[in-house]
Amino acid sequence: MKEEGRPREFCYNNWCCSISVFLQLFFIVKENELTFSTQLSQSGELVQLLKDDAMGLFNLFKKPTLIQDDFFGQLRFMDFKDSSKNYFEGKGLFKPTNNETEYLIQGDLEGPTEAQKEFYIKLQNNFEQYVQKMKPLIEDEFRNWKEDFQINDFNNEFNLVCINIPRLDSKPLKWNMAFTTVHDLNHHVTIDFVDDEPNGVLIDG
């Protein structure tokens, strides 16, 4: 009789052990679910950014939407799920430098506004004034690794390659201009503006 009781005792002990292991695994899974849910909640903004970037990537494979503007010429429309990020890209002659430059024009499918065209005309007419404002900021930035850096002839040392024209329906206006330079052939120099005043310099590849 004692021999027959041992299997029951053995099974009972193993059953208790299994229940204990199961409960431990259950709480581990629940803890991981909570951690994962928290991470998902915290990363919600990142997920949205990735979605926006994906939409931008898909635009590369879509048939481009082209318009012919009476002022800027042929423009390609880039649209996004967030319509506030929509813009046109094109290129044309920038009279002060007598060189072709690219422009990115923030806007909707209706096309650039008259105010944006006037903005571009004003920029060309007053370009030398903008140069004088930009020079000190660029010199300060370059002096971080070239102690005696100085700009002697801006138009020969820097070449305007891109202008970002903002929407003009709200203030302050945030926009930028990007240049290549003989001082660093591997990088672009981007000057950020708030209204008519430069407020930052970025040197990147």
N, C-alpha and C positions, 0 to 999 in steps of 0.2 A: 504493500500500500504506500509506503514511503517512496518507493521507486517511482510509482505512478504520479505522486504529487510534485515531483521536481519539475517536469515539463511545464505544468500550470504556473508554478512560481517563476520559472525562467521566462515564460511568455509574459506574465504580469510585469516583471521587472523591465523587460524590453519595451513593453507597451508604454510604461511610465517614462522610460528614457526617450522614446520616440516623441511622446507628447511634449516633453521638455525641449527637445531639439526643435520641434515644430514651432513652439512658442517663441523660441529665440530667433529662429529664421523669420517668423512673422513680424516681430518687432524691428528687426534689421531692415526688412523690406519697407515697412511703414516709415521708418526713419529716413530711408533713402528717397522714398516718394516725396516726403515733406521737403527734404533738401533740394530735390530736383524741381519741385514746384516753385520753391523760393527762387532758385536760380532762373527759372523761366520767367518769373515775374520781374526780377531785376534786369533781365536781359531783353525785356520787351522792346525797349527803345532801339537796342542793337539789331533785333530782328527786323524792325521796321526800316532801319537804315539799309540792311542787307536787301530787303525787298525792293527799296527804291533803286539801289544800285543794280539789281537784277533787271528791273524795268529799263534802266538806261542801257544795259548790255543788250537786251532784246531789241532795242531801237537800232542797233548796228545791223541787224539782220532784216529789218523791215525795209520795204521800198521807201526811199527818202521822199519827203514832202518838200517840193521846191516851189518857191514863189519868185516872181520877178518884181523887185521893188524899184520904183521910179528914181530913188535916191541912192540906195545901197547896192543896187544891182541884184544878181541872183543870190538867193539866200536859201539855206537848208533849214527846215524847221525840226527841232528836237523836242518831242513832247514826253511828259512824264505823268505818272499817276497823280502826283502832287503838281497841279497846274502852275503853282507859283514858281516852279523850277524850269518851266518851259523857256526855250530861247531859240534864237536864230544864229546860224554861223555863216559867215561869208568873208570876203576879202575885197580890198580896193585900195586905191591910191590915197596915201596920207600926204597932203600937199607940203607941210613944213619940212618933211624929210625927203620928199620926192621918191618915196619907196612904197611898195605894196605892203599892207599890213592886214592881219586878220582881225575881224571884229565878232564879238559874241554879244548879241543884243537880247536882253531879257524881254520876253513878251509872249503874246498869244498868236494864234494862227492868222488873225486879222492883219498882222504885219506891224512893223515898227511905226511908232506914233510920230506926229509932227514934232512933238517936244523932243523925242530922241534924235531926230534929224538935226534940230537946232542945237542940241547938246554936242553932237559931233562937229558941227560947223564952229561952234564956240571953242571947242577943244583945239581945233586946227588954228583958229585965229589967235588964240592965247597960249599956244604951246610953249613958247619961250618963257612965259611967266611960270608955267608948271615946271619947266626944267629947272629954273632957279630955286623953286621950292623943294624939288626932289634931291638936288645935288647934295646938300648937307646930310640928309638921311642916308643916302647911298654911301657917301664918304665915311660916315660914322660906322656903318655896317662893315665895310671892307677893312677898316682899320682894326677890326677885331683880330685879323691875321696878317694885315699889311700895314704896319705902324705908320708909315709916311704916305699912305695912299691919298692921291689927289686927282680930281677930274680936271683936265685942262681944256679939252674940246669935247663936250658932251656928245654932239651929233656924230663925231668920228669914232668915239669910243663906245657908244651905246646905240643899238639899233632897235627901234620899236617894232615888235612882232605881233602884239595882240592888245586890243582894247576891249574891256568888258563894260558895255553900256547898260546901266541899270534901268529898271522901271522908274518912271519919274512921278508916280502918283503918291508917293509918301516920302517923308523926310525923317532923318537925314538921308542923303544919297550915299550909298556905299558902292564903290566901283574900283577898278584897278587898271593899270597898264603894265605890260610885261616887256622886257627888253633882253636881248642878247648883248654880250659885251666882249671886247677884245681882252679884257682883264681876266676872264674866266670862260673859256670856250665851251666848257661842259655844263654850265648852269644858266638858268634864266634868273633875271632880277625882276621881281614883281613889286610894284609900289601900290599899296592900298590907300584909297582916299575916302574921306568922309566929307561930303560936299566938295569944296574946292581945295581942301587942305590934306596933304599927305600925312598919314598917321602910322605907317608901318612899312617895313621892307622885308621881303622874303627872298632868299637866295636858295634855289633848289634845282635839281637835275631834271 
